[in-house]
Amino acid sequence: MPISFGVTSQTIDRARADLLAVPVFADRVLGPGADVVDRALGGRLAGFMEDVGFAGKPDETLTVPTLGSTVAPAAVLVGLGEPAALTPDVLRRAAASVARRANHARSVVTSLLAAGDLAPGVAAQALAEGFVLGAYRFVEYKSDRGVSKLARVTLAGGRGAETRAGLDRGAVVAGAVSWARDMVNEPSGAKSPAEFAAAARRLLAGKGVTVTVMSEAELRAQKMGGVLGVGQGSTRPPRFVKVVYQPRGARGPGTLALVGKGVVFDSGGLSLKTASGMETMKTDMSGAAAVLAAMSALQALKVRHRVVAYAPMVENMPSGSAIRPGDVLRMRNGTTVEVLNTDAEGRLILADALALAVSQRADAIVDVATLTGACVVALGEKVAGIMGDPSPWVEQVRAAADRAGEPMWPLPLPGDYRKLLDSEVADLRNISTGGYGGALTAGLFLQSFVGDVPWAHLDIAGPARAAADDGELTRGGTGFAVRTLLELASTFEAPVRPNGRPRPRTAKRRS
């Protein structure tokens, strides 16, 4: 059930709801609206918090009965920590915590909007995202569909168009993230490349974009050797989805290309994974899900730049027709690749997609992929790696991630490591000759297909999936990178070329 959001300029003691949510700062300092709870408890709130050990730290929550209040029969105290350290991420996590506590309530009224000095629109967006994402559940295959009943959230003490716009934006962004989560959580048996492409068509219908789905025959015509090679071992043939967003009227300069890895299931191919290594491989299309979800929200967010998405979709399976270690594939741009490990397949399909984006004159590229376990070893399960030549473009992407609240850390692309990808028989090999630095050599492999186009690579192998509920994240697919891509598209500035000049234009641009 979608959550609707409202804003009232009235003080919280005049509101009515099933649940009241109020902030408490560090050392049990009451935030705006908490006095309503204190009065309902006869002035005993401070002692009650001390007795149960609630200190107002971030992520702490405490539910108390407020039968003496006319606002709501119960209240949630939400810890926010130090007032000076309040950020959108703290508010987002707080709202998600309330949403989980409000699982059986249909309506919530909260004074969290007035908790700090954040701009009203920024705070409202964070709260909307937190409420929607905290309430998210994937229950398609559950006999007992314990979905949240929360249908209405009202922000008390708010006013003005900025707050309303922030709420609307947050709801749109969170809706896109939720779709990505749904697709990632869907079992692989129900999302073949063709079914994944069809789901993308349904999502994007009426969203101000044009969608093209390439069949296997069209992939051959486009010389997509990487996509075809990886997909040839499966009875379910590959697809390639291209989505073009062309804003109406005047638009900003430049075209942003988004590339997403769409391996609907990764067995490792003939370089077979272990049984435990396959358990979460339905998530290996998280990059494509993030890219397509972001495309669905561009029109609603009034993005003023042209954005094109490229999502290769394959299933990597072992069979008599699968590629073998030692086989050579020819990528779309003519580069030949010796495949020495069929489990390093994501970079092969991304190579074709990157080459296509370059040939269609992208001004800047971001690719998103659950690419390497090595990145998880380096950065853990909550931080993505960001790679690319140090440049204003990489910094622009990272700054968007920071504003969106999705942690990323820069990793190098050492030039000395490039020789580790030299092949005896082809232009490149798909794995390095060294045993370490796998995330870096994978990035160097992709770099070989972008030429001089400003490019950033996001390895989201860690944060694409959560092992447990945590803040706005829920167990399973997280929809990681959707928020970053939407923030980036909304604030996009076309970078200059490495030679200091913008990319030259032709009279007509292919779509």
N, C-alpha and C positions, 0 to 999 in steps of 0.2 A: 504494500500500500504506500503510495507516494506521500511524503510529508508536505503539508502546506505551511507557509510561514506568514506571520502577521507582525505588525509593529504598532505599538500604542504609546502615545506620549504620556499616558497616565502613570502614576506611581504604582508600584507593584501591589500595594495593599488594596487597590481598587480592582485588581484583575481577578478572574475566576478560571480555575483549571483543575485537572485531576492531580497534578503534581506541580510543586513549586521548586525551582532550582535557584539557589543563591550562592554567591562566592564567599569564600573565607580565605584570608591571606595567611602567610606564615605566622606562627606563634598565636594562632587562633584569633587574629584580628578580623572582625566582622566586616564584610564588604557590603556594597549597596544592596538593600533589601533584606539583609539577614536579620535586621531588627524585627521584622514581621514574625520570623520564626522564634526569636527570643521572647517576644510578647506572648506568643501562643504557648510557650513552655513556662510561662510565669517568671521570666527573667533568669531561668536556670540553664540557659544554653551553654554558657562558658564552662560551668561545672560539668555538664553532661559531656561536652567534647573532651575535657580533661580526663574524665572517668574512663572513657572508651579509647583513649589514646589518639584521638583525631587532632592533628596539629596544623592542618591547612597547607600541607605540602602538595606540590603538583601531582596530579593523578589520584589523590585521595578523594574518596566520596564517603558520605555517611547519610543514610536515610533516617529521618526522625518523624514521628507522628505529630501533626499540627492540628489536632481536632479543635483546638481553641481558636483557630484562624478561620476567617471567612474566605480566604483565598483558595486554599486547597487542603484536603485531608492529610496530606503528607508532603514532606519537603526533602530535597536532596541538598546537602551541604557539599560544595565542590571546592576542593583545595586548589589554589592558584600559585602558591609560593610567594616570593617577594614581589611587591607591587612594581618595583623598578625593573624586574626581570620578565614582566608580562609581554608575551609575543603572540602573534597570530597562531603559532604552533601550540602554545599552551592553551589558548582558547579553543582551538580545534579539538585537542585531546580532551579538554574538559567537557565540551558538548557531546563528544562521543561517549564519555563515561556516563553522562546523564541519560543519553539515549538507551544505553544498556540497562540502567536502573529503571527506566520508564517503560520497560518492555510490555507491561500490562496497562499502562495509562494511555488514554486516547489523546489527552491534551496536556501540554506543559507550558507554564509561563515562567520566564526567567529574567533576572536582572543582570546576567553576565555581560550584556552589551555595555553597561556602565561601569565595568570593573576596573578599567584603566584609562590610559591616555591615547590608545590607538585611534586612528581615524575611524569614524563610524562605519564607512563602507568596508574597510579592511576587516574590522572586527565582525561585522555582520556576515561577510563572506566566510570567514573562518568558522563561525558558529553554524552556519547553514551546512557547510561541508561536514563538520563534525557530527551534527545530528543525523544527517542522511547516511553517512558512512558508518557511524557507530551502530545504527539500527539495521544495517545490511545483514542479510542472511541468505545463503544459497540452500534452498530446501526442496528443489525440484524432485529429488529422489528420496525424500524423507516421508515416512508414513505419518509421523506426527509433525505437521508443519508449524513449528512454534515460531511463527513470524511475529515481529513487533506489531503491536496495535497502535503505535504512536502515529497520529494523523495530523496533529496541529501543534505548532510551536509558536508562541508569541513572545516577542522581545519587548519587555516593558522599559519605559524611560527613553525610548528611541523616537526619532522624528526625522523628517526630511527625505528628499529624493536619494541622497547618498546612501542612507541606510537601506532603503528599499532596493536600490540597484545592487548593493552588496549582497543582500539576501538572494536576489534573483540570479546573480552570477554564481554564487555558491551552490545554489540548487542545480543549475545547469552543469557546472563542473562535476559535482558529485554524481549526477545522473550518468554522465559519461564514464566516470570511474566505475560505477556500479555495473554498467554494461560490460566493460572490460573484465571485471571480476567474474561476471556470469560466464563469459566465454572461456576464461581460463579454468574455471571450476567445472565446466561441462566435461564429461568423460570423453576421451578421444574417440570411442566408438560412435559417438553421436555428432562428431565434428570433423568429418573428412574434409579435405581441401575444398571440395565442391560445396559441402554443407556450410563450411566456414564462410566461403564467399557469398553464399545465399543469405546467411545471417547478416553479413555486412551490407548487402543490398537492402535488406529490410530496415536495418538501422538507419541507413543514409537516405532513404526515400523521403523526399520533401525537405531535405536539410540544406538545399542550396548548393549541391555538388553534383558533378557528373561521375558516374561509376562505370568503369570498363573492367570486365573479367576476361582474361585470356585463357582459352582452352589449351589442351596439350598441343593441338595442331598449330595454334597461334604462337605458342611458346617456341616451337620449332622454327616457325617463320621469323621470329624475333631473335633466334640464335641464343636462347637462354640455356646454355650448356650446363650451368651449375644447377639450376632449378630442375631441369630434365634429368640430369644425372642422379641427383639425390632422390628424386621421386620415382625413378624407374623400378625400384625394388618393391613398390607397393601396388596392390591391385586397385588402389584408389588414386587416380592420376592427379598430378599437381594442377594448381591454378595460380594465377597472378592477378591481384586486384590493384587497379590504379584508380585513384580518386582525385578529382581536380576541383578545388574551390576557387572560384573567380568572383570576388565581391562586385556587387553592382555599383555603378557610378564611379567616382574618383577613388583611386586606390593608391596605397603607398608603393614606392618603387621596390622592385625585386621579387623573386620567387623563392619561397622556402620549401625545401623538399624534406619529407619525413619518410624514413625507410624502416620497416619493421619486420623482424624475423618471425615467420609463421610456420614452424614445424609442429604440426598438430599432434604428432607423437614421435618420440625419438627412441627407438630401440638400440641405436648405435649402428644399425645396419650389420654388415658382416663383421665389423669390429664391435661385437655385441657387448652391451652393458651388462653388469650384474643384475640379478633380480631386484635387489634393493635400489639399484641405480635407476631402474625404470619406473619406480613407484610414483614419482611426481612428474614424469615426463609429459603428461598431458599439459603441463604449464609451459612447454617449450615454444608456444606461440604467443607468449605474453607481449613481446615487442610488437607484433602485428596487431594484437588486440588493442594495445595502447594507442598506436598510430590511428587506427580506424575509429576508435572511440573519440579521439581528439577531433577528427574531421567532422564528426557529427555535431559538434558544439560551436563550430566557427561562425556560422550564420547567426545563431542566437547571441553570441558574444560580440557581434558586429566587428569581426576582425577585418581590417582594411588592406590586408596584403594577400597576394595570390599564394596559395598553399597547395602542394601536390603530394599525395601519399603513394607509396609503392610498397605492396605487401605480397611477397612471394609465399605461397602456401604449399607445403609438401608433407608427406609422411615418410619417415626414414625407416625402412623395414628390410630384414634379411630375406632373400629369396634367390631363386635361380637366375632372376633377371637383375639383381642388385649390382651396383658398382662394386668392384673389387679393389682391395689395396694394390696399388701399382697402376691402376687405370689412369688415363689422362683425359681431362675434360677441357673443352674450349669454351671460355666465358664469352659473354656477349660482346665485349670489346676486343676479342681476338686473343686475349692472354690465355695461355695453356697452363693447366694446373695438374700436377701429379697428385693423385689422392692416395695418401699412405695410411690414412686412418679414416674410415667411413663415419666415425663418430664425431669428427670435426666437420660436420655438414652445414652448420649454420652460416659459416663464412662463405661457403660456396654459393648458397642462394642469395646471400646479401651482396656478393660481388656482382652478380647480374643486375640486381636492383640498383646498386650504386652506379654502375656503368650506364644504365638507362637514364637515371636522374641527371648524370653529367651530360649525356648526349642530348637531353631535352632542356639543357641550358638552365639548370638550377643555379641560383645565386649563392645558396648556402644549403648544407645538408646536415641533418641529424639522423643517425641510425640508432635504433633501440633493439637490444637483443639479449636474451638469456644465453650468453655466448660461452662462457668458460667457468668451470669449477675453480680454476686458479684465481679468478677475481673474488670468489667467495672466501677462499683461503686467505687472500690478502686483506679483504675489507669486511668480512663477516656477512651476516644475513640482512643487515639493515641499511647498508651504504652501497650505492652503485659506484662503479668506476667510470670516470669520464676521460676520454683520450682524444688527442688531436694535436697538431702542431700548436705550441703556445701562440695564441693569437687573440685579438679582440673578440673573434667569433666564439671561441671556446669559453672565454670569460662571459660573454653574453648568455650562453646556454647555462653556464654554472650559476650566474646571477639569477636567472629565471627559476632554476631549481631551488635556490635559497629562498626566494620569495614564495615559492609554492610549498615550501616545507618538505621537500623530498631530498634527503641528504645524498650528496655525491662528492667524491674525492678524486682529484686529478692524478692520473697515472702517466708515466712517461712513455714515449715511443722511441727508444734508443736506436739511433741510426746503426750502431755497431751490431745490433741484433738482426738487422735485415738480412744479412748473409746466411743466417740460420734457416731461411726459407728458400735458399737456392736448391734447385732440383737437378738431378743428373740428366733427366730426359725432357724436362719441360721448363717453362719460364719460372714457375713457382712450385713449391710443394705445399700441401695444405696443413702440415704440422712442421714444427721446427725440429732441427737436429739436436737441440739441447733439451734437457729434462726439466727446466725451470722457466719461470717467466711466461707461462702460457697465455695469460691475459694480454701481455704486451705484444707477443709475436702474433697473436690473433688480430690485434689492432693494426700491426704493421702489414699484415696480409690485406686487410680491408683498405688500408691507405693506398695500396697499389692500384686501386680502382677509382680513385676520386680525382686524380690529376691535381690541378691547382685550385680546385673549388674549395672554399672554406668548408670544413667538415668537422663534426664532433661525433664520437662514438660513445654510446652509453651501454656499458655492460651491466645489465640488471639481474644477473643470475641469482644474486643473493636476495634483494628486496622484492623480487617478483612474487614471492610466496612467503606467507607468515605461518609460523608453527603454532601460534596462539594469538588470541585477541590482544591487541596492544594499541592503546590510543584509538585513532580512527581506523586502524587496520583490524581486519577480522581474519580468523584462521582460514588459510587457503590462498587463493589468488588475491592480490592486493590492488591490481590496476595501477601499479607503480609507473610513473612517467607521464600519465595522462595530464595531471595537474601542471607538470613542468612544460609539456608541449603546448598546452593552452596558454599558459603565461608567456611563453616564448613567442607564440604566434601573435598574441595581443600586443606585444611590445617590440616586435621584430624590427630591426634596423639592418638593411642589406649591407653586408660587409664589403669593403673594397678588396680587390684581388691582391694576391701577394706582391704583385709588381706596382701596387699603389693606384691602379686604375680600375674603375668599375668594369664589369664584363661588358663587352660591346654588344649592341642590340642589332637584331635583324628586324626587317619590316613586319614579319609575321612569326609568331611563336607556335610551335606544335603543342597540342594539348595531350 
